[in-house]
Amino acid sequence: QSENELKKLYGDRTLLKEKCTDCNFCVALCPSGAITRGEEINYNDDLCIGCCGCMNVCPTNAWQCSKIDSENFYKGIRVKKMAEATGRL
């Protein structure tokens, strides 16, 4: 599927800042650079490729999409090791 089709399938992405623990897993693992870190985590929808990695790695379900409950996304037990392997944590 194309990037736009994936984005439409899952809907709009938002970060619930009250649930975010600043683990930075989403920043480290975002393949398109749509999620970055300044003083806080920033999201650029124009750069998002719709992979849903942010929802797959977030241990607190802070990332949400409008069409699917993020609690249904896989939370791998090796997420921290994968994030550390990027060297971007």
Gaussian input, Z-matrix of N, CA and C with variables (Angstrom, degrees):
# hf/3-21g

backbone

0 1
 N
 C     1     B1
 C     2     B2     1     A1
 N     3     B3     2     A2     1     D1
 C     4     B4     3     A3     2     D2
 C     5     B5     4     A4     3     D3
 N     6     B6     5     A5     4     D4
 C     7     B7     6     A6     5     D5
 C     8     B8     7     A7     6     D6
 N     9     B9     8     A8     7     D7
 C    10    B10     9     A9     8     D8
 C    11    B11    10    A10     9     D9
 N    12    B12    11    A11    10    D10
 C    13    B13    12    A12    11    D11
 C    14    B14    13    A13    12    D12
 N    15    B15    14    A14    13    D13
 C    16    B16    15    A15    14    D14
 C    17    B17    16    A16    15    D15
 N    18    B18    17    A17    16    D16
 C    19    B19    18    A18    17    D17
 C    20    B20    19    A19    18    D18
 N    21    B21    20    A20    19    D19
 C    22    B22    21    A21    20    D20
 C    23    B23    22    A22    21    D21
 N    24    B24    23    A23    22    D22
 C    25    B25    24    A24    23    D23
 C    26    B26    25    A25    24    D24
 N    27    B27    26    A26    25    D25
 C    28    B28    27    A27    26    D26
 C    29    B29    28    A28    27    D27
 N    30    B30    29    A29    28    D28
 C    31    B31    30    A30    29    D29
 C    32    B32    31    A31    30    D30
 N    33    B33    32    A32    31    D31
 C    34    B34    33    A33    32    D32
 C    35    B35    34    A34    33    D33
 N    36    B36    35    A35    34    D34
 C    37    B37    36    A36    35    D35
 C    38    B38    37    A37    36    D36
 N    39    B39    38    A38    37    D37
 C    40    B40    39    A39    38    D38
 C    41    B41    40    A40    39    D39
 N    42    B42    41    A41    40    D40
 C    43    B43    42    A42    41    D41
 C    44    B44    43    A43    42    D42
 N    45    B45    44    A44    43    D43
 C    46    B46    45    A45    44    D44
 C    47    B47    46    A46    45    D45
 N    48    B48    47    A47    46    D46
 C    49    B49    48    A48    47    D47
 C    50    B50    49    A49    48    D48
 N    51    B51    50    A50    49    D49
 C    52    B52    51    A51    50    D50
 C    53    B53    52    A52    51    D51
 N    54    B54    53    A53    52    D52
 C    55    B55    54    A54    53    D53
 C    56    B56    55    A55    54    D54
 N    57    B57    56    A56    55    D55
 C    58    B58    57    A57    56    D56
 C    59    B59    58    A58    57    D57
 N    60    B60    59    A59    58    D58
 C    61    B61    60    A60    59    D59
 C    62    B62    61    A61    60    D60
 N    63    B63    62    A62    61    D61
 C    64    B64    63    A63    62    D62
 C    65    B65    64    A64    63    D63
 N    66    B66    65    A65    64    D64
 C    67    B67    66    A66    65    D65
 C    68    B68    67    A67    66    D66
 N    69    B69    68    A68    67    D67
 C    70    B70    69    A69    68    D68
 C    71    B71    70    A70    69    D69
 N    72    B72    71    A71    70    D70
 C    73    B73    72    A72    71    D71
 C    74    B74    73    A73    72    D72
 N    75    B75    74    A74    73    D73
 C    76    B76    75    A75    74    D74
 C    77    B77    76    A76    75    D75
 N    78    B78    77    A77    76    D76
 C    79    B79    78    A78    77    D77
 C    80    B80    79    A79    78    D78
 N    81    B81    80    A80    79    D79
 C    82    B82    81    A81    80    D80
 C    83    B83    82    A82    81    D81
 N    84    B84    83    A83    82    D82
 C    85    B85    84    A84    83    D83
 C    86    B86    85    A85    84    D84
 N    87    B87    86    A86    85    D85
 C    88    B88    87    A87    86    D86
 C    89    B89    88    A88    87    D87
 N    90    B90    89    A89    88    D88
 C    91    B91    90    A90    89    D89
 C    92    B92    91    A91    90    D90
 N    93    B93    92    A92    91    D91
 C    94    B94    93    A93    92    D92
 C    95    B95    94    A94    93    D93
 N    96    B96    95    A95    94    D94
 C    97    B97    96    A96    95    D95
 C    98    B98    97    A97    96    D96
 N    99    B99    98    A98    97    D97
 C   100   B100    99    A99    98    D98
 C   101   B101   100   A100    99    D99
 N   102   B102   101   A101   100   D100
 C   103   B103   102   A102   101   D101
 C   104   B104   103   A103   102   D102
 N   105   B105   104   A104   103   D103
 C   106   B106   105   A105   104   D104
 C   107   B107   106   A106   105   D105
 N   108   B108   107   A107   106   D106
 C   109   B109   108   A108   107   D107
 C   110   B110   109   A109   108   D108
 N   111   B111   110   A110   109   D109
 C   112   B112   111   A111   110   D110
 C   113   B113   112   A112   111   D111
 N   114   B114   113   A113   112   D112
 C   115   B115   114   A114   113   D113
 C   116   B116   115   A115   114   D114
 N   117   B117   116   A116   115   D115
 C   118   B118   117   A117   116   D116
 C   119   B119   118   A118   117   D117
 N   120   B120   119   A119   118   D118
 C   121   B121   120   A120   119   D119
 C   122   B122   121   A121   120   D120
 N   123   B123   122   A122   121   D121
 C   124   B124   123   A123   122   D122
 C   125   B125   124   A124   123   D123
 N   126   B126   125   A125   124   D124
 C   127   B127   126   A126   125   D125
 C   128   B128   127   A127   126   D126
 N   129   B129   128   A128   127   D127
 C   130   B130   129   A129   128   D128
 C   131   B131   130   A130   129   D129
 N   132   B132   131   A131   130   D130
 C   133   B133   132   A132   131   D131
 C   134   B134   133   A133   132   D132
 N   135   B135   134   A134   133   D133
 C   136   B136   135   A135   134   D134
 C   137   B137   136   A136   135   D135
 N   138   B138   137   A137   136   D136
 C   139   B139   138   A138   137   D137
 C   140   B140   139   A139   138   D138
 N   141   B141   140   A140   139   D139
 C   142   B142   141   A141   140   D140
 C   143   B143   142   A142   141   D141
 N   144   B144   143   A143   142   D142
 C   145   B145   144   A144   143   D143
 C   146   B146   145   A145   144   D144
 N   147   B147   146   A146   145   D145
 C   148   B148   147   A147   146   D146
 C   149   B149   148   A148   147   D147
 N   150   B150   149   A149   148   D148
 C   151   B151   150   A150   149   D149
 C   152   B152   151   A151   150   D150
 N   153   B153   152   A152   151   D151
 C   154   B154   153   A153   152   D152
 C   155   B155   154   A154   153   D153
 N   156   B156   155   A155   154   D154
 C   157   B157   156   A156   155   D155
 C   158   B158   157   A157   156   D156
 N   159   B159   158   A158   157   D157
 C   160   B160   159   A159   158   D158
 C   161   B161   160   A160   159   D159
 N   162   B162   161   A161   160   D160
 C   163   B163   162   A162   161   D161
 C   164   B164   163   A163   162   D162
 N   165   B165   164   A164   163   D163
 C   166   B166   165   A165   164   D164
 C   167   B167   166   A166   165   D165
 N   168   B168   167   A167   166   D166
 C   169   B169   168   A168   167   D167
 C   170   B170   169   A169   168   D168
 N   171   B171   170   A170   169   D169
 C   172   B172   171   A171   170   D170
 C   173   B173   172   A172   171   D171
 N   174   B174   173   A173   172   D172
 C   175   B175   174   A174   173   D173
 C   176   B176   175   A175   174   D174
 N   177   B177   176   A176   175   D175
 C   178   B178   177   A177   176   D176
 C   179   B179   178   A178   177   D177
 N   180   B180   179   A179   178   D178
 C   181   B181   180   A180   179   D179
 C   182   B182   181   A181   180   D180
 N   183   B183   182   A182   181   D181
 C   184   B184   183   A183   182   D182
 C   185   B185   184   A184   183   D183
 N   186   B186   185   A185   184   D184
 C   187   B187   186   A186   185   D185
 C   188   B188   187   A187   186   D186
 N   189   B189   188   A188   187   D187
 C   190   B190   189   A189   188   D188
 C   191   B191   190   A190   189   D189
 N   192   B192   191   A191   190   D190
 C   193   B193   192   A192   191   D191
 C   194   B194   193   A193   192   D192
 N   195   B195   194   A194   193   D193
 C   196   B196   195   A195   194   D194
 C   197   B197   196   A196   195   D195
 N   198   B198   197   A197   196   D196
 C   199   B199   198   A198   197   D197
 C   200   B200   199   A199   198   D198
 N   201   B201   200   A200   199   D199
 C   202   B202   201   A201   200   D200
 C   203   B203   202   A202   201   D201
 N   204   B204   203   A203   202   D202
 C   205   B205   204   A204   203   D203
 C   206   B206   205   A205   204   D204
 N   207   B207   206   A206   205   D205
 C   208   B208   207   A207   206   D206
 C   209   B209   208   A208   207   D207
 N   210   B210   209   A209   208   D208
 C   211   B211   210   A210   209   D209
 C   212   B212   211   A211   210   D210
 N   213   B213   212   A212   211   D211
 C   214   B214   213   A213   212   D212
 C   215   B215   214   A214   213   D213
 N   216   B216   215   A215   214   D214
 C   217   B217   216   A216   215   D215
 C   218   B218   217   A217   216   D216
 N   219   B219   218   A218   217   D217
 C   220   B220   219   A219   218   D218
 C   221   B221   220   A220   219   D219
 N   222   B222   221   A221   220   D220
 C   223   B223   222   A222   221   D221
 C   224   B224   223   A223   222   D222
 N   225   B225   224   A224   223   D223
 C   226   B226   225   A225   224   D224
 C   227   B227   226   A226   225   D225
 N   228   B228   227   A227   226   D226
 C   229   B229   228   A228   227   D227
 C   230   B230   229   A229   228   D228
 N   231   B231   230   A230   229   D229
 C   232   B232   231   A231   230   D230
 C   233   B233   232   A232   231   D231
 N   234   B234   233   A233   232   D232
 C   235   B235   234   A234   233   D233
 C   236   B236   235   A235   234   D234
 N   237   B237   236   A236   235   D235
 C   238   B238   237   A237   236   D236
 C   239   B239   238   A238   237   D237
 N   240   B240   239   A239   238   D238
 C   241   B241   240   A240   239   D239
 C   242   B242   241   A241   240   D240
 N   243   B243   242   A242   241   D241
 C   244   B244   243   A243   242   D242
 C   245   B245   244   A244   243   D243
 N   246   B246   245   A245   244   D244
 C   247   B247   246   A246   245   D245
 C   248   B248   247   A247   246   D246
 N   249   B249   248   A248   247   D247
 C   250   B250   249   A249   248   D248
 C   251   B251   250   A250   249   D249
 N   252   B252   251   A251   250   D250
 C   253   B253   252   A252   251   D251
 C   254   B254   253   A253   252   D252
 N   255   B255   254   A254   253   D253
 C   256   B256   255   A255   254   D254
 C   257   B257   256   A256   255   D255
 N   258   B258   257   A257   256   D256
 C   259   B259   258   A258   257   D257
 C   260   B260   259   A259   258   D258
 N   261   B261   260   A260   259   D259
 C   262   B262   261   A261   260   D260
 C   263   B263   262   A262   261   D261
 N   264   B264   263   A263   262   D262
 C   265   B265   264   A264   263   D263
 C   266   B266   265   A265   264   D264

   B1=1.4560
   B2=1.5223
   B3=1.3348
   B4=1.4504
   B5=1.5256
   B6=1.3300
   B7=1.4644
   B8=1.5253
   B9=1.3179
   B10=1.4646
   B11=1.5189
   B12=1.3342
   B13=1.4573
   B14=1.5259
   B15=1.3456
   B16=1.4640
   B17=1.5166
   B18=1.3175
   B19=1.4663
   B20=1.5281
   B21=1.3214
   B22=1.4719
   B23=1.5210
   B24=1.3322
   B25=1.4572
   B26=1.5291
   B27=1.3226
   B28=1.4665
   B29=1.5201
   B30=1.3057
   B31=1.4592
   B32=1.5156
   B33=1.3112
   B34=1.4607
   B35=1.5183
   B36=1.3263
   B37=1.4648
   B38=1.5172
   B39=1.3141
   B40=1.4569
   B41=1.5248
   B42=1.3180
   B43=1.4542
   B44=1.5213
   B45=1.3280
   B46=1.4618
   B47=1.5282
   B48=1.3295
   B49=1.4603
   B50=1.5238
   B51=1.3151
   B52=1.4711
   B53=1.5313
   B54=1.3385
   B55=1.4628
   B56=1.5290
   B57=1.3228
   B58=1.4611
   B59=1.5246
   B60=1.3464
   B61=1.4666
   B62=1.5325
   B63=1.3147
   B64=1.4668
   B65=1.5223
   B66=1.3193
   B67=1.4648
   B68=1.5266
   B69=1.3277
   B70=1.4645
   B71=1.5224
   B72=1.3209
   B73=1.4624
   B74=1.5271
   B75=1.3251
   B76=1.4650
   B77=1.5240
   B78=1.3286
   B79=1.4619
   B80=1.5229
   B81=1.3223
   B82=1.4600
   B83=1.5176
   B84=1.3226
   B85=1.4620
   B86=1.5244
   B87=1.3246
   B88=1.4712
   B89=1.5297
   B90=1.3401
   B91=1.4632
   B92=1.5235
   B93=1.3166
   B94=1.4627
   B95=1.5257
   B96=1.3206
   B97=1.4591
   B98=1.5106
   B99=1.3283
   B100=1.4650
   B101=1.5330
   B102=1.3309
   B103=1.4631
   B104=1.5204
   B105=1.3155
   B106=1.4542
   B107=1.5176
   B108=1.3081
   B109=1.4648
   B110=1.5201
   B111=1.3163
   B112=1.4582
   B113=1.5097
   B114=1.3131
   B115=1.4599
   B116=1.5159
   B117=1.3147
   B118=1.4669
   B119=1.5125
   B120=1.3108
   B121=1.4640
   B122=1.5241
   B123=1.3205
   B124=1.4585
   B125=1.5255
   B126=1.3295
   B127=1.4623
   B128=1.5181
   B129=1.3392
   B130=1.4579
   B131=1.5266
   B132=1.3184
   B133=1.4668
   B134=1.5263
   B135=1.3269
   B136=1.4599
   B137=1.5296
   B138=1.3363
   B139=1.4546
   B140=1.5301
   B141=1.3143
   B142=1.4611
   B143=1.5309
   B144=1.3510
   B145=1.4680
   B146=1.5303
   B147=1.3259
   B148=1.4594
   B149=1.5101
   B150=1.3315
   B151=1.4663
   B152=1.5309
   B153=1.3124
   B154=1.4683
   B155=1.5294
   B156=1.3144
   B157=1.4559
   B158=1.5150
   B159=1.3148
   B160=1.4688
   B161=1.5229
   B162=1.3073
   B163=1.4647
   B164=1.5211
   B165=1.3299
   B166=1.4581
   B167=1.5229
   B168=1.3212
   B169=1.4591
   B170=1.5224
   B171=1.3015
   B172=1.4637
   B173=1.5306
   B174=1.3417
   B175=1.4640
   B176=1.5296
   B177=1.3376
   B178=1.4717
   B179=1.5230
   B180=1.3204
   B181=1.4706
   B182=1.5253
   B183=1.3347
   B184=1.4626
   B185=1.5283
   B186=1.3294
   B187=1.4683
   B188=1.5215
   B189=1.2993
   B190=1.4649
   B191=1.5241
   B192=1.3143
   B193=1.4589
   B194=1.5196
   B195=1.3080
   B196=1.4603
   B197=1.5224
   B198=1.3354
   B199=1.4586
   B200=1.5244
   B201=1.3433
   B202=1.4670
   B203=1.5228
   B204=1.3079
   B205=1.4548
   B206=1.5260
   B207=1.3380
   B208=1.4639
   B209=1.5195
   B210=1.3123
   B211=1.4669
   B212=1.5282
   B213=1.3307
   B214=1.4575
   B215=1.5248
   B216=1.3153
   B217=1.4570
   B218=1.5207
   B219=1.3084
   B220=1.4525
   B221=1.5336
   B222=1.3032
   B223=1.4636
   B224=1.5217
   B225=1.3093
   B226=1.4567
   B227=1.5215
   B228=1.3151
   B229=1.4494
   B230=1.5265
   B231=1.3126
   B232=1.4568
   B233=1.5250
   B234=1.3069
   B235=1.4597
   B236=1.5289
   B237=1.3219
   B238=1.4616
   B239=1.5325
   B240=1.3310
   B241=1.4672
   B242=1.5298
   B243=1.3175
   B244=1.4654
   B245=1.5236
   B246=1.3221
   B247=1.4571
   B248=1.5291
   B249=1.3122
   B250=1.4690
   B251=1.5228
   B252=1.3340
   B253=1.4615
   B254=1.5242
   B255=1.3152
   B256=1.4643
   B257=1.5157
   B258=1.3460
   B259=1.4619
   B260=1.5011
   B261=1.3459
   B262=1.4694
   B263=1.5251
   B264=1.3263
   B265=1.4667
   B266=1.5041
   A1=109.22
   A2=115.41
   A3=119.29
   A4=109.78
   A5=115.30
   A6=120.59
   A7=110.99
   A8=116.70
   A9=119.41
   A10=112.04
   A11=117.19
   A12=120.29
   A13=111.08
   A14=117.18
   A15=120.49
   A16=111.34
   A17=116.29
   A18=119.60
   A19=110.38
   A20=116.89
   A21=120.29
   A22=111.29
   A23=116.91
   A24=121.83
   A25=111.48
   A26=116.51
   A27=120.65
   A28=113.48
   A29=117.62
   A30=120.80
   A31=112.83
   A32=114.99
   A33=121.66
   A34=111.43
   A35=115.11
   A36=121.28
   A37=109.97
   A38=115.52
   A39=120.60
   A40=108.83
   A41=115.11
   A42=121.69
   A43=108.18
   A44=115.79
   A45=120.53
   A46=107.21
   A47=115.78
   A48=120.96
   A49=112.65
   A50=116.63
   A51=119.01
   A52=111.97
   A53=117.39
   A54=121.23
   A55=112.44
   A56=116.82
   A57=121.74
   A58=110.93
   A59=115.90
   A60=121.27
   A61=111.49
   A62=117.89
   A63=123.00
   A64=113.09
   A65=117.76
   A66=120.57
   A67=110.97
   A68=117.09
   A69=124.73
   A70=114.76
   A71=118.91
   A72=121.06
   A73=110.38
   A74=116.82
   A75=120.25
   A76=111.02
   A77=116.86
   A78=121.00
   A79=109.61
   A80=116.40
   A81=121.12
   A82=112.12
   A83=117.86
   A84=120.80
   A85=114.99
   A86=119.23
   A87=120.46
   A88=109.42
   A89=118.14
   A90=120.67
   A91=114.32
   A92=118.02
   A93=120.12
   A94=113.16
   A95=117.42
   A96=119.94
   A97=113.33
   A98=116.86
   A99=120.42
   A100=111.88
   A101=116.34
   A102=121.16
   A103=107.22
   A104=115.99
   A105=121.73
   A106=109.59
   A107=114.42
   A108=119.86
   A109=109.13
   A110=115.97
   A111=123.24
   A112=104.74
   A113=116.88
   A114=119.38
   A115=110.27
   A116=115.65
   A117=122.44
   A118=108.12
   A119=116.94
   A120=120.94
   A121=108.77
   A122=115.53
   A123=122.19
   A124=109.07
   A125=115.38
   A126=121.47
   A127=109.15
   A128=116.65
   A129=123.02
   A130=107.85
   A131=116.27
   A132=121.07
   A133=112.19
   A134=117.74
   A135=120.57
   A136=111.81
   A137=117.45
   A138=121.07
   A139=113.09
   A140=117.21
   A141=122.10
   A142=110.32
   A143=115.32
   A144=119.72
   A145=112.03
   A146=117.10
   A147=120.42
   A148=114.99
   A149=118.51
   A150=120.11
   A151=113.46
   A152=117.44
   A153=123.90
   A154=113.14
   A155=116.45
   A156=120.00
   A157=112.52
   A158=117.35
   A159=120.98
   A160=110.80
   A161=116.76
   A162=119.87
   A163=111.45
   A164=116.54
   A165=120.23
   A166=112.34
   A167=118.20
   A168=119.96
   A169=114.37
   A170=118.93
   A171=120.52
   A172=111.00
   A173=116.83
   A174=119.21
   A175=114.38
   A176=117.06
   A177=120.04
   A178=113.00
   A179=117.59
   A180=122.63
   A181=112.20
   A182=115.88
   A183=120.12
   A184=111.57
   A185=116.69
   A186=119.91
   A187=108.59
   A188=115.88
   A189=122.58
   A190=109.53
   A191=115.74
   A192=120.32
   A193=106.87
   A194=115.03
   A195=119.55
   A196=114.91
   A197=118.56
   A198=119.34
   A199=115.29
   A200=117.92
   A201=121.13
   A202=108.54
   A203=116.87
   A204=121.87
   A205=109.55
   A206=117.25
   A207=120.53
   A208=112.99
   A209=117.97
   A210=120.14
   A211=111.32
   A212=117.35
   A213=121.24
   A214=112.59
   A215=117.80
   A216=120.93
   A217=109.89
   A218=115.19
   A219=122.70
   A220=110.64
   A221=116.73
   A222=122.51
   A223=107.24
   A224=117.11
   A225=122.11
   A226=113.12
   A227=115.73
   A228=120.08
   A229=111.66
   A230=117.16
   A231=120.64
   A232=112.85
   A233=118.10
   A234=121.97
   A235=111.41
   A236=117.71
   A237=119.98
   A238=110.49
   A239=117.14
   A240=120.17
   A241=110.61
   A242=117.50
   A243=120.34
   A244=110.13
   A245=116.86
   A246=120.85
   A247=110.69
   A248=116.46
   A249=120.17
   A250=111.41
   A251=117.13
   A252=121.40
   A253=113.03
   A254=117.26
   A255=119.96
   A256=111.31
   A257=117.22
   A258=120.82
   A259=113.24
   A260=117.15
   A261=120.50
   A262=113.12
   A263=117.63
   A264=119.93
   A265=110.03
   D1=150.22
   D2=178.52
   D3=-76.55
   D4=164.28
   D5=-179.70
   D6=-57.11
   D7=-45.10
   D8=-178.19
   D9=-64.18
   D10=-36.49
   D11=178.30
   D12=-65.02
   D13=-41.45
   D14=177.62
   D15=-63.72
   D16=-43.32
   D17=-179.78
   D18=-62.34
   D19=-40.05
   D20=178.78
   D21=-67.94
   D22=-38.64
   D23=-178.31
   D24=-59.53
   D25=-43.93
   D26=-176.65
   D27=-93.87
   D28=-18.79
   D29=177.94
   D30=88.03
   D31=-171.87
   D32=-177.03
   D33=-68.13
   D34=141.61
   D35=177.38
   D36=-101.35
   D37=139.00
   D38=175.63
   D39=-141.02
   D40=153.36
   D41=176.67
   D42=-106.49
   D43=121.73
   D44=175.73
   D45=-86.25
   D46=97.59
   D47=-172.06
   D48=-60.91
   D49=-27.12
   D50=179.50
   D51=-70.43
   D52=-19.49
   D53=177.76
   D54=-95.66
   D55=-15.53
   D56=-175.21
   D57=-72.55
   D58=132.20
   D59=179.27
   D60=-106.09
   D61=10.82
   D62=179.69
   D63=58.62
   D64=36.66
   D65=177.60
   D66=-73.02
   D67=-22.75
   D68=178.99
   D69=68.23
   D70=13.19
   D71=177.09
   D72=-59.58
   D73=-42.05
   D74=-177.75
   D75=-65.37
   D76=-37.57
   D77=178.56
   D78=-64.81
   D79=-46.32
   D80=-177.39
   D81=-65.55
   D82=-34.81
   D83=-172.18
   D84=-99.63
   D85=-6.32
   D86=-179.60
   D87=-68.15
   D88=115.00
   D89=-174.47
   D90=-73.75
   D91=-18.34
   D92=-175.03
   D93=-104.47
   D94=-5.32
   D95=-177.23
   D96=77.27
   D97=16.89
   D98=179.57
   D99=-71.80
   D100=-24.31
   D101=179.42
   D102=-111.75
   D103=120.77
   D104=-178.41
   D105=-130.34
   D106=168.74
   D107=-178.17
   D108=-122.93
   D109=124.13
   D110=168.89
   D111=-118.82
   D112=-125.47
   D113=171.67
   D114=-69.17
   D115=-24.18
   D116=175.70
   D117=-142.71
   D118=173.54
   D119=178.67
   D120=-76.32
   D121=132.28
   D122=-179.11
   D123=-117.88
   D124=147.20
   D125=-179.06
   D126=-127.92
   D127=129.82
   D128=177.93
   D129=-115.19
   D130=104.46
   D131=-176.91
   D132=-62.54
   D133=-28.81
   D134=-179.94
   D135=-65.31
   D136=-27.79
   D137=179.76
   D138=-90.87
   D139=-15.83
   D140=-177.31
   D141=-63.40
   D142=132.76
   D143=178.67
   D144=-102.62
   D145=3.40
   D146=174.87
   D147=80.18
   D148=20.47
   D149=-175.37
   D150=-75.44
   D151=-20.03
   D152=-179.49
   D153=67.64
   D154=16.81
   D155=176.55
   D156=-58.55
   D157=-37.18
   D158=179.83
   D159=-59.42
   D160=-39.89
   D161=179.61
   D162=-75.74
   D163=-28.57
   D164=178.39
   D165=-73.08
   D166=-29.46
   D167=-175.16
   D168=-100.38
   D169=-17.06
   D170=-174.44
   D171=-71.46
   D172=116.06
   D173=-177.11
   D174=-72.77
   D175=-14.07
   D176=-177.68
   D177=-113.12
   D178=7.02
   D179=-177.65
   D180=57.52
   D181=36.67
   D182=178.45
   D183=-72.77
   D184=-28.19
   D185=176.30
   D186=-85.05
   D187=130.36
   D188=-178.70
   D189=-125.77
   D190=151.01
   D191=168.68
   D192=-125.40
   D193=153.93
   D194=-169.33
   D195=-74.83
   D196=-17.37
   D197=-174.17
   D198=-110.50
   D199=-16.26
   D200=-178.37
   D201=-135.83
   D202=136.33
   D203=179.05
   D204=-67.50
   D205=124.42
   D206=-175.60
   D207=-64.91
   D208=-18.27
   D209=177.85
   D210=-67.68
   D211=-13.80
   D212=177.69
   D213=-83.72
   D214=-9.22
   D215=-179.19
   D216=-80.67
   D217=147.87
   D218=-179.11
   D219=-67.59
   D220=131.88
   D221=175.41
   D222=-114.51
   D223=89.74
   D224=-174.58
   D225=-64.53
   D226=144.66
   D227=-179.28
   D228=-71.74
   D229=-14.53
   D230=-179.38
   D231=-101.66
   D232=14.69
   D233=-176.68
   D234=-57.27
   D235=-46.24
   D236=-177.78
   D237=-61.24
   D238=-42.13
   D239=179.30
   D240=-65.30
   D241=-38.49
   D242=178.53
   D243=-64.91
   D244=-43.64
   D245=179.91
   D246=-63.80
   D247=-43.01
   D248=178.93
   D249=-63.67
   D250=-34.86
   D251=-178.80
   D252=-64.81
   D253=-23.07
   D254=179.16
   D255=-71.19
   D256=-21.70
   D257=-175.92
   D258=74.79
   D259=9.36
   D260=-176.93
   D261=-106.43
   D262=7.83
   D263=178.23
   D264=-83.05

